[in-house]
């Protein structure tokens, strides 16, 4: 017997056809392969934030269309792979919903706005895997010595011989700064500042993160991203304000 989650209805030609509407359990089954951490609470949280608006039956049960599934894939892929806050994603989707044609997708991706399809989700996803040390060095142009110094000063971390995307970004930045004579030992202040910022964020979200429900954790994570974005904007404004005075 084929389960309703995996058995999509067949046409006479034998091609799978997605049902016109799905319940929350079927939605989770559709998304779980690409997004193993997805939960019903997460989907309801996205609904609360206004990113999706499923249909409702007369009894009040949610029903999701194929378009809703594609929209969820789009949102989840951008969160996972581009680390974008929900507000940025929502602003983009709202613009498309109004019939506007934003020049860029969130994160600077240049794709013409269109119905958020499975193809678009695939274009946006391509989940980044961890890099080996040789891949990290080859992709960034860093020397082995530079990577060692970044590790020693706690600016990057490795899991065995593998480095995540955050470490890859740090190494790329360090390579560029090295061209100006700024060495890893000069960058320790950034590690200290980042740890202090994290402490500030953790204190701010403590009332929400202390709750154990999945929706609360999702809310805490999104709030943390928003606070972090505000901190980065403040830092940028302060530094650029000081730099602007150099040529006065």
N, C-alpha and C positions, 0 to 999 in steps of 0.2 A: 504494500500500500504506500502511495507517494504522499508525503505530508503536504499540507496546503502552503507551508512556508516556502518550500523549495520547488514544489510543482507548480510552475506557472502554466496557465491554461494554454492548450495547444491549438493552433490553427489547423486547418485541413492539410496544410503543407508541412506540418510538424514543427513549425517555428514557435518558440515560446512567446506568449503575450502576457503582459502584466495585467493583473486585475484592475478594474476601473477605480476601485477604492480598497484600502487596506485598513485593518485595525492596528492598534499599537504593537501587538505581538508580531504581526506580519512585517511591520516597518522595521522592528528590531532585527528580524531574520534577514531582511533585505540588506541591512547596513552592517551587520555584525562581522562579516568577513573583512571588510575594509576598515571598520572602526570597532574593534573588539571591546572597547570600554564603554560603548554607547549603552545608555539605559533609558527606561521610560521617563525617569525623573529628569534626565538631561534634556530630552525632547520637550517635556512640558515646560522646563525652564526657558528654552528657546522660544516657546510659544508665549510665555509670560513677558518676555522681552520684546515681543512683536516681530520676531524674524520669520515666523511661519504662522499661518492661520488655517488650520485644518477645518474641514466641514464638520458639522454636528448632526447627528441623527435627532429625530423627534424626542428620543429619550435622553439626549445629551451626550451620547458616546461620540468620541472623535473618529473621523474617517479621513484617511490620507490618500490623496490622489498621486499618480505617478509624478506629476509636477512637484508635489510636496516632497517626495522622496529625492528628486533631483536637487531641489533647493536645499534640503538637509545635507546631501552629499557636498554641495558647494560650500556651505557654512562650515561643516566639520573639517573639510580638507583645508580650508584657509586657516582655521584655528590651529590645526595640527601641524601643517607644513609651513605656514607663513607667520604663525604666532601673532595673528592680528586680533585686536580686541573686538568684541561683538559690536560695539558702537560703530566702528569703522566699516565692518561688514554690513551692518544694518543701513548705514547711510548710503552705501553703494546700492544695495537692493532696493531701498526706497526710491532712489533716483531712477533705477530701471523700471520699477513699478509705475512711476509717474510718466513713463514714456520718454524719459531723457536718455541721452547717449553719452555717458561719462567716457572720457578719453582713455582712462585706465581703470583696470580692476584694482581692488585693494592690494597693496603691496607692490604697486607699479607694474603689474602684469598687463601687457598691451594686447587685449583681445576685444573684439567688437562685442558690445553687450547683446545678448540674445537670450532666448529661453535657456535656463540653466539645465543643461542636459547631462546625461551620463558621460558623454564625450568631453564636455567642459570640465566635469569633475575629474576625469582622468588627466586632462591637460594640467589641471591645477595641483593634482596630488603628487604622484611620483615620490612617495614618502622617502625622505632622506635617510639612508642607512649610515651607520657608524663607519668611520674611515680607519684604515690601518695607518700606521706611522708613515710608511712609504707613500701612501696615497695623500696623506695630509701634507707631507713635504712637497710632493710632486705638484699637487694642486695649488699650493700657496706660494711656491718659490722660496719657502723658508729653508734655512740650513738646519742640520741636525742639532747644531749647537744652540741655535735660537730656540728650538722646541724644548731642549733640555733646560734652558734658563727659564722659560715660561712655566715649565713644570715645577722647577725648584722654587719659584716665587709664588706658586699657588694660583697663577693666572689661568691655567688650563688643568684639566684632570684627564686621566686615561683609565679605561677599564681594561686592564691587561695591556694589550697593544692596540686598543681601539679608542677612537676619539669621536665625540658627538659633534653635531652641527655647531653648537655654541663654541666649542673649542676651536673649530675650524675658522669661525668668524674672528675669534681673538687672535689666532695666528696670522690671519690675513691682515688685520689691523696692525699687528706688531711688525710685520714685514714692511708695511708702508711707513710706519713711524721710524723704523730703523734707517730708512733712507734719509731721515732728517737728523740722524745721530741720537735718536731717543732709544735707549736700550731697555730690555726687560726690567732691570733693576730700578729704572726710573718710573716704572708702571705700577709699582707696589701700592701706590696711593689709590689707584683705581680699584684694586682688590679690597682695600680697606673701606673705600667709599661705597662700593657695591655691598659689602657686608653690613655696613651701617644702614644703607637704604633698605636692605632686606629686613633688618630688624624693625625699621619703621613700618614697613608694609605688614609684617607679621603682627605687630601690636595693633595696627589699625583694623585688621580683619579678624582679630582674635574672637570677638563676640559671635561671628558667623562660623568661623572655622572650627570652633569648639563643638558645634552641633555635628552629629554623626550621620545625618541623612545625606544621600547622594546629591540632592538638589542644593543643600546647604554648601557642600564642598564645591559644586560647580559655581555657585554664586560667589564663594570666597575666592576661587581662582580668577574669576572674571573681575572682581573688585581689585584683586592684587594687580592684575594687568593694567587696570585704569589708573591706579595709584602710581605704578611704575612709569607709565607714560607721562603722567603729570610731573613726576620727579625728573625725568629725562628732559622734558620741555623746560623746566625751571633751570636745570643745569646748563642746557644749551643757551638759554636767554642770558644767564649770568656771564658765561664765558664769552659769547658773541658781543655782549654789551661792553665788556672790558676790552676786547680786541678792537672794537670800533673806535676806541679812543686812541689807538696807536698812531693813526695817521692824522690826528688833530694837532 
